[in-house]
Amino acid sequence: MMSEIFKFLLFILFLSSAWSSSLILQENFTTADYVSYFNRQCSYTDPTCNNHYAILTFQNQTSLRITILPGDQPFQNGSPTDPRTELRMIQDAIKAGVQYTITWNLNVQNYTEGYYFCFFQLFNANASHPEIMLRWENEQYSLWFNASNQHIILKGSMQEDVGQTSTWRVTATLKSNNGYLKVERKRSSENSFSLLGEYTGQTQSGTDDHYLKIGIYTQHTDVQRLDMYVNDLEIVQN
């Protein structure tokens, strides 16, 4: 009898855990339907962006290849920003004060030593600036937050990650005080996630909603080719 009660309590605990989280987005990038959820940004010299995005089989899995090319220009003619090939989530799904977990698989190819770029952003929908950024810069991973005014250095190196498929996981609560950020990574050869860095404090400059950007935002005007293979993107509200 006691074992049956214990099983019932475990079942209730499982249900409460399932009900407490909500799947916001799940995209495997197996078809072109991903454009229902994302706008594609790339050099304005490629109006269709077809030279910068391709769905193909990579390491036995269907993935979206995101590419930035030599000679690329900003995504709008006359824009002072650096060249980019980024997916911009259409929905402003990231709400202030709510915790989210964002996971995706990433494999970087054709990396040039000394080349720096941003590969993840939570972008302020109203103030037109990134609130959160993951960047490879100055030979280190950096996590920028609070309207990109503060940052912490993360563990790991691009040189070790190039050519390896890794699952990245970002846990984020955007708040003007007592917010939270955690970045983890699990390589395909590893059984569990490694903590790269975390922060508690002010993570947002206001109360606006945000949207996800994922891809390549180069930190150079002299663009070098870089390929990024992405699949199994998931956003969960905790």
N, C-alpha and C positions, 0 to 999 in steps of 0.2 A: 504493500500500500504506500509506504513512504517513497519507494522508487518511482511509483506512478505520479505522486505529487511533485517529486523533484523534476521529472520529465516535463510535467505540465508547466512548472515555473520556468524552466529553461525555454519552453516554447513561447511563453508570454514575453520573456526577456528578448527573444529573437524578434518577435513581432514589433515590440516597442522600438528596438534598434532599427528595424527596417522602416517603420513609420517616421522615425525621426530624421531621415535623410531623404532627399529628393533629387532625382536625376534631371539635370537641366539640359544637358546635351551629350549625345554619344555619336561620334562620327568616325568611321573606319577608313574613309577615303578610298572606297573600292569602286565608286562610280562618280560621275561628274555632278551628282545630286548635291554634293557638298556646297555648291554655289547657292543653294536655297538658304543656307545659314551664314555664308561668308561672302563678303565682297573681296575680289582679288585686286591687290594693288601691285603695280610694277612700274618700270620705266615708261614714261609717256610715249617713248618711241615705239613701243609695242602695244598698240591700242587694244588688242584682244587678250594680251598677256599669255598667249598660247606658247610663246617661246620660253616662258618662265615657270609654267606649271605643267606637270604631266603625271597621269596616273599610270603606273607600270609595276611590274613584278620586280621586287628587289629583295634579295636574300630569301627567296621562296615565300614572300608575303607581298600582297598588293599594298602599295603605298603611294602617297602623293610626293612627287619630287618638286621641291621648291628651289629655284635657281636664280642667282644673281650673276650678271655677265659683265665682262669688260666693256666699257663704253656706255653702261646704263646711266640714265639720267633720273632726276627726281620723278615721282609719280605724276606730278602736274608741272606743265611747262611754266618756268618762272618761279617755281617754289624754291625757297632757300634751304629746304631740308635735304638730307643726304639720300642717295638712291636706296630703294628698298624693294623687296619682293615679299609681301606680307599678306596674310589672310586677316581681314577685318570682320569680326563677328557683327552681323547685322543688328542683332538684338542687344540692348543694353541690359544684360542679364545679371551683372554683378552688382548687388545692392550693398549700400553702406550698412555696417553693423552686423552683417550676416557672414558666417564662416562658410567657405567653399574649399573643396579639394579638386584640383585640376591635375589630371595625369595625361601623359602622351608618350609615345615612343618616338625616339629621335636618333638618327644616324647622320653624322656630318661627313661629307666627302669633299675631296679636292680643296682641302684647307691649305692656305699659304701662310707660312710662319710670319707672325707679326701682324696678321690681319685681324681687326677687331670688329665686332658686330653685336647687336642686340637680337635675341631670339625669342623673347616672351615679353608681352606687355599687358597690363591692365590699364586701360586708357580712359581718362575722365571724359564722359560723354558731353559735358557742357563747357568745361574750361579748356578743352582742346590741348591737353597735355597728358603725358603718361604719369600715372600714379605709381605704378610698380613696373620695374624692368629687370630682366635677367640679361646680363651682358658678359661677353668675353672681351676683356680690355686689359692692357698693360700686363699681359701674361698671367691673368687671374680671372676667375669668375667673380662677378659682383652682383649683389642684389640691391637695387635702388628703390626707394620708397618715399612716401610723404611728398608727392609731386616731384619725385626724383631729386629732392634736396638733401637726402641722407642716404648712406649706403653702408653695407657691411661686406667684407671679403668672405667668399665661400671657399670651401675645400675643393680640391680637384684641379685638373688641368685639361685644356683642349687637346694637347698633344697625346694624352693618354686616352682620350675619348674618341678621337677621329677614327672612323672606320668601324666603330663598335655601336651596336644598337643598345640604347639605354632607355629605361623608363624613368622619366622625370615626374616628380610629384610636388606640387606647390599647394600648401595650405595657407589660406589668406582670410583674415578678417580686417576689413578696411574701416578704421575708426580714427577720429581726431584725438582720442586718448585710449590707452589700453587696447590697442589693436594687436594683431598677431600675424607673423609670417614664419613659415617653415619651408625649407627647400630640401628635398631628398632625391636621391638617384639610385637606380638599381640597374647595373649592367646585365646583359643577357647571360653572362657566365656566373652571376651571383644569385643567391637564394633569397636575399632580403635587402631592404633599402638601407642606404647609408645616409646619415644626416650630414648635409653640407653646410647648414647654417640656419639659425632662427633668431627672431627678434620679437620683443614685446615692447609696445609703446605707441607713439603716434605713427600711424601708417597711412593716413589720409589727411589732405589739407582742408576738406570740406565735408559735404554730405551727399555729393552727387553720385549718380549711378555710373557704372563703368562697363566697358566691353573688352573682350579678349582680342589681342592681336598676337599672331604666331607666325614665325617665318624669319626673314633676314632683313634687318635694318642696319646697313653698313655704316661704319663710323669713319668712312673715307670717301673722298671724291674720286680718287684713283681706284676704281673698282676692280677687284680680282674675282675670278670665277669661284663660286662656292655653291655646293649642292647640299641640300638637306632633305632627308627622307623622313616623312612623318606618317604615323598611323595610330589608330586606337586612342583618339582624343576623347576625354570624358570630363565633364564638369558636374560635380555633385554638390548640392547644398546640404551641409551637415546639420 
